[in-house]
Structure formats: structure tokens, C-alpha cells
Amino acid sequence: YLELAGGAGTAGIARAVAGRLTTLAGQPLAGETVEVQRVEPGGASTTIATATTAADGSFTAAVTLTEDALIRALHGAAPAVVSPLVAVAVGRAVTLTVVSIAPLAVAGTINPPNVRTVTVEVYLAGTRQVVQSHKVRVVRGAYTVTLPTPAPGNYEVYAHVRATASNAAGATGLVPVTIS
């Protein structure tokens, strides 16, 4: 029997997938090679990682995906077995840098870059109170915007993109800004 655990990840960043290989009676199979495969909509598969099982039959493999995917694990040697498909949601990698305080200007990147807009928001620090929200055009995976400078105080700037057919949503962390 072969099981695989997936989950969510960020585009272009390696993440671990884990599983376990056992006999039908539940006995672990140690020292066996397991392939992690991406399965395309038409059913074709591509090996994206390999791993060797530990004494307890467990394995971990690092996979790097750029869009949502269906993956499976395959043990090709006897006893040959394939895991059920696992859906992996892959969010876009979004960055944000404060370029200047006065005027308040920010820039960042989106990966994968096939998105048209990013939303940049300014919050009152420590709250979720939106002070400003702007849709900004993304060109070849990069964006830059000069925002109206808010009143003196502590703020947090945040950028995010929506989910699409091929990627989960992506966002930056909150970036602190003090306006004096």
C-alpha cells in the first residue's frame, strides 16, 4: 500500500511531500525507491522527485511546483503500487518592498508572473483597518506604485493577488511603515 500527503505550497519554493510504503498487511517496506509524479489533465505523468523509504516505510521528497497540480507516488518495483491522487494548491509568490516613505512608494514581484493586477493595501498598524487600497498593474511579474502618503503614524503595507484557474491566492507579510 502507498500513501502520499500533499497540501499547499508557494510557487517556485520547494516543499516536502511525505508518504509511506507498506505491504497490504501493513508491514513497512524499507530501502525502496518511490517516485513522486505530477499527473497532467490527460493522464500523462512526469516524475518530479524520488525518495528512498526509511525503516518504517516512510519517505519525504522535496518538490517545486509553479501551479496547482495533482501528484501521486509510484513504487514501480514489485510489489508495484501507486498512491491515490493528491491535489496540491500552489499560491503565487508575492514580494513587497517599501521604496520610499515620502512619498510612500512600494514595489514588488509576482511569481508566476501571469497575473494582471495586485492589490496593495495600507493598514493602521496592529489592526485590520484599511487606510488605503489600490489595484496596481503588474508588468512582466513586477509592480511599482506611489501611494498617497498617510497622516503621521504607524502603518503596515500588504500586497495580495487573487486565486486563478492555475494558482491559489498569494500574499506578502505585513511590512511596517512609520510616517513622521
C-alpha positions in Angstrom: 0.0 0.0 0.0 1.3 3.5 -0.8 0.0 6.8 0.7 1.0 10.3 0.0 0.3 13.6 1.8 0.3 16.9 -0.2 -1.1 20.2 0.9 -0.5 23.8 -0.1 2.7 25.5 -1.2 4.2 28.6 -2.8 5.2 28.8 -6.4 8.8 28.2 -7.1 9.6 27.2 -3.4 10.5 23.6 -2.6 8.1 21.9 -0.2 8.1 18.5 1.3 5.6 15.8 0.4 5.6 12.7 2.6 4.2 9.2 2.4 4.5 5.6 3.5 5.0 2.3 1.6 3.8 -0.9 3.3 2.6 -4.3 2.3 -1.1 -5.0 2.2 -0.6 -6.5 5.7 0.8 -3.2 6.9 4.4 -4.2 7.1 6.8 -1.3 6.1 9.0 -1.7 3.0 12.4 -0.2 3.8 15.1 0.9 1.3 12.6 1.1 -1.7 12.6 3.8 -4.3 9.4 5.9 -4.7 8.8 8.3 -7.5 6.6 11.4 -6.9 4.9 12.2 -10.2 2.9 15.2 -11.5 -0.2 14.0 -13.3 -1.4 16.1 -16.2 -5.1 16.5 -17.1 -4.9 14.0 -20.0 -3.4 11.4 -17.6 0.3 11.6 -18.6 2.7 11.7 -15.7 6.1 13.2 -15.1 8.5 12.2 -12.3 9.3 15.4 -10.3 11.1 13.8 -7.3 12.4 10.5 -6.0 12.9 9.3 -2.5 14.0 6.2 -0.6 11.9 4.7 2.1 13.1 4.6 5.7 13.0 1.5 8.0 9.3 2.3 8.9 8.4 2.7 5.2 8.1 6.4 5.3 9.6 8.8 2.8 9.9 12.5 2.2 10.6 14.3 -1.1 11.1 17.9 -2.0 9.0 19.2 -4.9 8.9 22.6 -6.5 5.7 23.5 -8.4 4.7 26.7 -10.1 1.0 26.0 -10.4 -1.7 23.9 -8.8 -1.1 20.2 -9.5 -2.3 16.6 -9.0 0.5 14.4 -7.7 0.9 10.8 -6.9 3.6 8.4 -5.6 4.7 5.4 -7.6 6.6 2.3 -6.4 7.5 0.7 -9.7 9.3 -2.4 -8.4 7.4 -5.5 -7.2 5.1 -5.1 -5.4 4.2 -2.3 -7.8 1.7 0.2 -6.4 0.5 3.8 -7.0 -1.0 6.1 -4.4 -4.3 7.9 -4.9 -4.0 11.4 -6.5 -3.3 14.3 -4.1 -4.3 17.9 -5.0 -1.6 20.5 -4.2 -2.6 24.1 -4.2 0.2 26.4 -5.2 -0.1 30.1 -4.4 1.8 32.8 -6.2 5.0 34.1 -4.5 4.4 37.8 -3.8 7.1 40.3 -2.6 6.8 43.9 -1.4 9.5 46.4 -0.7 9.0 49.9 0.6 11.0 52.1 -1.8 10.4 55.5 0.0 8.3 56.9 2.8 7.6 60.4 1.5 6.1 59.9 -0.9 5.0 56.4 0.1 6.2 54.2 -2.8 6.3 50.4 -2.9 7.5 47.8 -5.4 7.4 44.0 -5.7 7.2 40.9 -7.8 4.8 38.2 -8.5 5.8 34.6 -9.5 4.5 33.1 -11.6 4.1 36.4 -13.4 0.9 35.7 -15.4 -1.3 37.9 -13.4 -2.5 41.4 -14.4 -3.1 43.2 -11.1 -2.0 43.1 -7.5 -3.9 44.8 -4.6 -1.7 46.9 -2.3 -3.3 47.9 1.0 -2.2 50.1 3.8 -3.5 49.2 7.3 -3.4 51.1 10.6 -0.7 49.2 12.5 -1.9 46.4 14.7 -5.4 46.5 13.2 -7.1 45.3 10.1 -8.4 48.8 9.4 -7.8 49.5 5.8 -6.5 53.1 5.3 -5.9 52.7 1.5 -6.4 50.0 -1.1 -5.1 50.2 -4.6 -5.3 47.8 -7.6 -1.9 48.1 -9.3 -0.9 46.8 -12.8 1.6 44.0 -13.0 4.0 44.1 -15.9 6.2 41.0 -16.6 5.9 39.9 -12.9 6.7 43.3 -11.3 4.8 46.2 -9.9 5.5 49.6 -8.5 3.2 52.3 -7.2 3.4 55.6 -5.4 0.6 55.9 -2.9 -0.8 59.0 -1.2 1.3 59.4 2.0 -1.0 58.8 5.0 -1.1 61.0 8.1 1.8 60.6 10.6 1.6 57.3 12.4 2.4 53.6 12.3 1.1 51.5 9.3 1.5 48.1 7.7 1.6 47.7 3.9 0.4 44.4 2.4 0.1 43.1 -1.2 -2.0 40.2 -2.5 -3.3 38.5 -5.6 -6.5 36.5 -6.2 -6.6 32.8 -7.0 -6.8 31.9 -10.7 -7.6 28.6 -12.5 -3.9 27.6 -12.2 -2.8 29.1 -8.9 -4.1 29.6 -5.4 -4.0 33.2 -4.0 -0.7 34.7 -2.9 0.2 37.4 -0.4 3.1 39.2 1.3 3.5 39.5 5.0 2.7 42.9 6.7 5.5 45.4 6.1 5.7 48.0 8.9 6.0 51.7 7.9 6.3 54.7 10.2 5.2 58.1 8.8 6.5 61.0 10.7 
